[in-house]
Amino acid sequence: MRGTQTYRLLAALLCMAGFVGCVQAVPPDLIAAVEAIDHDLIALRAPETAPEEYGQFVRQWALLKARAQLDDDVIRWPWESSEIESDLRWLYIMGERTVSQLHDRQVTQQHAMQAKVTHLEDQLRSVAVQVEAIDGRILLGQKGVQTDLLVKQARAFLDQKDYPRAMQAAEKADHALKAQASLLSQELGRYADESRIIYWQTLAKQTVDWSRTHQAIAIVVSKAERELSVYKGGRKVLSYPVRLGFNGMLEKQFQGDGATPEGRYRVTERRGPGQTQFYRALALDYPNGEDRRRFQLAKRSGKISPFKGIGGQIEIHGADNERLAQTLGCVMLDNSSMAVLYESVPVGTPVTIVGALTKQNAVASALAQLDRSKEEI
């Protein structure tokens, strides 16, 4: 021990006297280089993305840093080997290799997540178009809002380079988009049901035949196409775009559900100014016997709460003002179209409301597009 101390003292005196060139036992630039590697690893989220590699680096770095602090005032001959310097250089090389691997991994993740999030955003826009086409927003409720939020979260995490959380949000958005498409297909699948289409076509044909036989006016409303057609003597003479209830595409089940009823009805009353809250209105005989039978059957089967009512006051009407631009379950026309219809249609006129008249109807097409989107998500 005494010999070592004498050796170090002699080396220090010689260095101070300038006889030989001496160096520190731990080069400061090497310490700074390893410190920089540590900062790079943290910037690359190594504690989260490579915990094992980073843990090993940190443990070695802590030990070597402690040794370096103890040997901070130690000097050595230029030709003299330094164990701590060798260990630091090894740690630097290992750390640099990990930084390179993590950087490459991050670039790969970034490209993959960028493609995934961009695809999700495209799918969300596509789904939104289809949902809008079939008035599906109310039906989806908060699901649409939540899905939109998840896609935005995925984009935000991607911009922050937080790829694990971006992936989590993207996977949740994936699931939410598929759930939306499944819900809409479940609730509106009858628009693609061939047997239901044939039934609706039969109802419409019987109404047109009645118009031809009686050389009178009859009305057919297609919910899928949002179109009201007026027939006279069996020929279509007028056609108007219409709005439906806020859940108009659904089958009406009970009061307040926002659905527009389907079936064969008749105009029971022509309501002018002072007789309706709207511009003009043609009252229909909903609920009729078939509606009541269906309602009671649904109640007995438990599909409808025993406390629900069947509702009523279904009309074909115009709009009062912009605040009443959405009807609650009726069929709405703009006022100029309603004025012509009101003057043309007498009490007793048959009105048949159907879901759709063709297999390639707007709702079936939207559902098919949603199914394709679901497979691509």
Buried (B, 14 or more C-beta within 10 A) or exposed (E): EEEEEEEEEEBBEBBEEEEEEBBBBBBEEBBEBBEBBBEBBEEBBBEEBBEEBBEBBBEBBEEBBEBBEEBEEBBBBEEEEBEBBEBBBEBBEBBBEBBEBBEEBBEEBBEEBEEBBEBBBEBBEBBBEBBEBBBBBBBBEEBBEBBBBBBBBBBBBBEEBBBEBBBBBBBBBBEBBBBBBEBBBEBBEBBBBEEBBEBBBEBBEBBBEBBBEEEBBBBBBBBBBBBBBBBBBBEEEBEBEBBBBBBBBBBBBBBEBBBBBBBBBBBBEBBEEEEBEBBBBBBBBBBBEEBEEBBEEBBEEEEBEEEBEBBEEBBBBBBEEEEBEBBBBBBBBBBEBBBEBBEBBEEEBBBBBBBBBEBEBBBBBBBBBBBEBBEEB
